[in-house]
Amino acid sequence: ASIQTVMSAVGKATEFSGELAKIQTLIGNQPERMKQLAEGIRAISAETGKSTTDIAGAVFETISAFGDSAETLDTVKTAAVGAAAGVAETAEATKLASIFMKNYGDMTAGAAQKALDLAFITNKLGQTTFEQLAQTMSGVVPIAAQLGVSQEELFAVYAALTGTTGDAAAVTTQLKSALFGLSDPAKGAGIKLKELGFASAEAAIAEKGLMGTLQAVV
C-alpha cells in the first residue's frame, strides 16, 4: 500500500477512536456497552457505505438527545439509510429525525423512519436538502406539534414553498410567524378564528388542517 493510503487509514482510525471517546463521555465507564456500540457502528457502516466516523457521530447525537437505550443503534441505522438516500451526513439525518421524535412524543426507530421518509419526499418535490431541513425545522416543529399539525402536512408545506417563497429557512420564518399568529387569541388571526367559531387554533387545525385553517382566516 502507498504511504498516502496508509496515512489515510490511520487518520480514519484516529477519527473513529475520537468519536468513540466522545460517546464514552456520555455513557460513562461501560466497557461491554462500548464494545457493543463499536461493533454496531462497524456493521451499520458496512451495510450502508457510510464511514464509521460518520455513524459514530450519529450515535453520539442520538445518545446526547435521548440517552442510550436498546433503540440507539436501530435509530442510527434508520438515519444512516435515510442519509444515504438524501445524500447527507448521518448526524444531520439524526438531528432531523430527533426534532420530530421529541416533539411528537415517539422515541422509536419507527418514528425516525417516518420523519426521514417524509424528508426524502420533501427533498424530491421541493427545493431543499436534508441539511437545510435539519438546520431550520427545529424553529417551527415545536409550535406545529403543539397545535396538532401533522408531520405529513408540515413537510408538505416545505415541499410546496421551498423554491417558491424562499429556502427552508425563509419557509420556517414565515410558517412560525403564521402559527404563532393563529395561537394568539388576542391578535389578528387568533381573533378571526374566534369569529369563525373556533375555540382555539388547535380546534381549527383538527377540523380543517393547517392549510384549510390558514385559508379560512385569509
C-alpha positions as CSV (number, residue, x, y, z in Angstrom):
1,A,0.0,0.0,0.0
2,S,1.1,3.5,-0.7
3,I,2.1,5.9,2.1
4,Q,-0.9,8.0,1.3
5,T,-3.2,5.0,1.7
6,V,-1.7,4.0,5.0
7,M,-1.8,7.6,6.3
8,S,-5.5,7.9,5.2
9,A,-6.4,4.6,7.0
10,V,-4.6,5.8,10.2
11,G,-6.3,9.1,10.0
12,K,-9.7,7.5,9.7
13,A,-9.0,5.1,12.6
14,T,-7.9,8.0,14.7
15,E,-11.1,9.9,13.9
16,F,-13.2,6.9,14.8
17,S,-11.4,6.5,18.1
18,G,-12.1,10.1,18.8
19,E,-15.8,9.7,18.2
20,L,-15.9,6.6,20.4
21,A,-14.2,8.6,23.2
22,K,-16.9,11.2,22.8
23,I,-19.6,8.6,23.1
24,Q,-17.9,7.2,26.3
25,T,-18.2,10.6,27.9
26,L,-22.0,10.3,27.6
27,I,-22.4,6.7,28.9
28,G,-19.6,6.5,31.4
29,N,-17.4,3.5,32.1
30,Q,-19.3,0.7,30.4
31,P,-16.7,-1.4,28.5
32,E,-19.2,-4.0,27.4
33,R,-21.7,-1.4,26.1
34,M,-18.9,0.4,24.3
35,K,-17.9,-2.8,22.6
36,Q,-21.5,-3.4,21.5
37,L,-21.8,0.1,20.1
38,A,-18.4,-0.1,18.3
39,E,-19.4,-3.4,16.7
40,G,-22.8,-2.0,15.8
41,I,-21.2,1.1,14.2
42,R,-18.9,-1.0,12.1
43,A,-21.9,-3.2,11.0
44,I,-24.0,-0.2,10.0
45,S,-21.1,1.3,8.2
46,A,-20.5,-1.9,6.2
47,E,-24.2,-2.2,5.4
48,T,-24.8,1.5,4.4
49,G,-21.5,2.5,2.9
50,K,-21.2,5.4,5.4
51,S,-17.9,5.8,7.2
52,T,-17.5,4.6,10.8
53,T,-16.7,8.1,11.8
54,D,-20.0,9.3,10.3
55,I,-22.0,6.6,12.0
56,A,-20.2,7.1,15.3
57,G,-21.1,10.8,15.2
58,A,-24.7,9.9,14.7
59,V,-24.6,7.6,17.7
60,F,-23.2,10.5,19.8
61,E,-26.1,12.7,18.6
62,T,-28.7,10.1,19.4
63,I,-27.4,9.3,22.9
64,S,-27.0,13.0,23.5
65,A,-30.6,13.6,22.5
66,F,-32.3,10.6,24.1
67,G,-29.9,8.8,26.3
68,D,-28.6,5.3,25.5
69,S,-31.2,2.6,25.0
70,A,-31.9,-0.6,23.2
71,E,-33.2,1.6,20.3
72,T,-29.9,3.5,19.9
73,L,-28.4,1.5,17.1
74,D,-31.7,0.9,15.4
75,T,-32.4,4.6,15.3
76,V,-28.9,5.3,13.9
77,K,-29.2,2.6,11.3
78,T,-32.5,4.2,10.1
79,A,-30.8,7.6,10.0
80,A,-27.9,6.2,8.1
81,V,-30.1,4.7,5.4
82,G,-32.1,7.9,5.2
83,A,-28.9,10.0,5.0
84,A,-27.5,7.8,2.2
85,A,-30.8,8.3,0.2
86,G,-30.8,12.0,0.9
87,V,-27.0,12.5,0.3
88,A,-26.4,13.8,3.8
89,E,-24.3,13.2,6.9
90,T,-25.9,10.6,9.2
91,A,-25.6,13.1,12.1
92,E,-27.7,15.6,10.1
93,A,-30.3,13.0,9.4
94,T,-30.3,12.0,13.1
95,K,-30.8,15.6,14.2
96,L,-33.7,16.0,11.7
97,A,-35.4,12.8,13.0
98,S,-34.8,13.7,16.6
99,I,-36.6,17.0,16.2
100,F,-39.8,15.1,15.3
101,M,-39.3,12.3,17.7
102,K,-39.0,14.6,20.7
103,N,-41.8,17.0,19.8
104,Y,-44.3,14.4,18.6
105,G,-43.6,12.1,21.6
106,D,-42.4,9.0,19.8
107,M,-38.8,7.9,20.5
108,T,-38.8,4.7,18.4
109,A,-36.8,3.9,15.4
110,G,-40.1,3.7,13.5
111,A,-40.7,7.4,14.3
112,A,-37.3,8.2,12.9
113,Q,-38.1,6.3,9.8
114,K,-41.4,8.2,9.3
115,A,-39.7,11.6,9.6
116,L,-36.8,10.7,7.3
117,D,-39.2,9.2,4.7
118,L,-41.2,12.4,4.7
119,A,-37.9,14.5,4.5
120,F,-36.8,12.4,1.5
121,I,-40.1,13.0,-0.3
122,T,-39.8,16.7,0.5
123,N,-36.3,16.8,-0.9
124,K,-37.6,15.3,-4.2
125,L,-40.6,17.6,-4.5
126,G,-39.3,20.8,-3.1
127,Q,-36.0,22.7,-3.4
128,T,-34.2,21.9,-0.2
129,T,-31.8,19.4,1.4
130,F,-31.7,17.2,4.5
131,E,-29.1,19.6,5.9
132,Q,-31.3,22.6,5.4
133,L,-34.3,20.9,6.9
134,A,-32.3,19.8,9.9
135,Q,-30.9,23.2,10.5
136,T,-34.2,25.1,10.2
137,M,-37.2,23.0,11.1
138,S,-36.3,23.0,14.8
139,G,-37.6,26.6,14.7
140,V,-41.2,25.5,13.8
141,V,-41.7,21.9,14.8
142,P,-42.4,22.6,18.5
143,I,-45.3,25.0,17.8
144,A,-46.6,22.9,15.0
145,A,-46.7,19.8,17.1
146,Q,-48.3,21.8,20.0
147,L,-51.1,23.0,17.6
148,G,-51.7,19.5,16.2
149,V,-50.2,20.0,12.7
150,S,-49.5,16.6,11.3
151,Q,-45.9,15.8,10.2
152,E,-47.3,15.0,6.7
153,E,-48.8,18.4,6.3
154,L,-45.8,20.2,7.8
155,F,-43.4,18.6,5.3
156,A,-45.9,19.2,2.5
157,V,-45.7,22.9,3.2
158,Y,-41.9,22.8,2.8
159,A,-42.2,20.7,-0.4
160,A,-44.6,23.3,-1.8
161,L,-43.0,26.5,-0.7
162,T,-39.2,25.9,-0.9
163,G,-38.1,27.5,-4.1
164,T,-41.4,29.4,-4.4
165,T,-41.4,31.8,-1.4
166,G,-37.7,31.1,-0.4
167,D,-35.4,28.5,1.0
168,A,-36.1,26.3,4.0
169,A,-35.0,29.0,6.5
170,A,-37.4,31.5,4.9
171,V,-40.3,29.0,4.9
172,T,-39.6,28.3,8.6
173,T,-39.7,32.0,9.4
174,Q,-43.0,32.5,7.5
175,L,-44.6,29.4,8.9
176,K,-43.6,30.1,12.5
177,S,-45.0,33.6,12.3
178,A,-48.3,32.2,10.9
179,L,-48.6,29.6,13.6
180,F,-47.9,32.0,16.5
181,G,-50.4,34.3,15.0
182,L,-53.0,31.6,15.0
183,S,-52.2,30.6,18.5
184,D,-52.7,34.1,20.0
185,P,-56.4,34.7,20.7
186,A,-55.8,38.4,21.3
187,K,-54.4,39.3,17.9
188,G,-55.3,39.3,14.2
189,A,-55.5,35.7,13.1
190,G,-56.5,34.4,16.6
191,I,-59.4,36.9,16.7
192,K,-60.5,35.8,13.3
193,L,-60.6,32.2,14.4
194,K,-63.0,33.1,17.2
195,E,-65.2,35.0,14.7
196,L,-65.3,31.8,12.6
197,G,-66.5,29.9,15.6
198,F,-63.3,28.1,16.7
199,A,-62.4,27.9,20.3
200,S,-58.7,27.7,19.5
201,A,-56.1,27.2,16.8
202,E,-55.9,23.6,17.8
203,A,-59.6,23.1,17.3
204,A,-59.5,24.7,13.8
205,I,-56.4,22.7,12.7
206,A,-58.1,19.5,14.0
207,E,-61.1,20.2,11.8
208,K,-59.6,21.9,8.7
209,G,-55.9,21.0,8.8
210,L,-53.2,23.7,8.7
211,M,-53.7,24.9,5.1
212,G,-57.5,24.9,5.5
213,T,-57.2,26.9,8.7
214,L,-54.9,29.5,7.0
215,Q,-57.2,29.7,4.0
216,A,-60.3,30.2,6.3
217,V,-58.5,33.1,8.1
218,V,-57.4,34.7,4.9
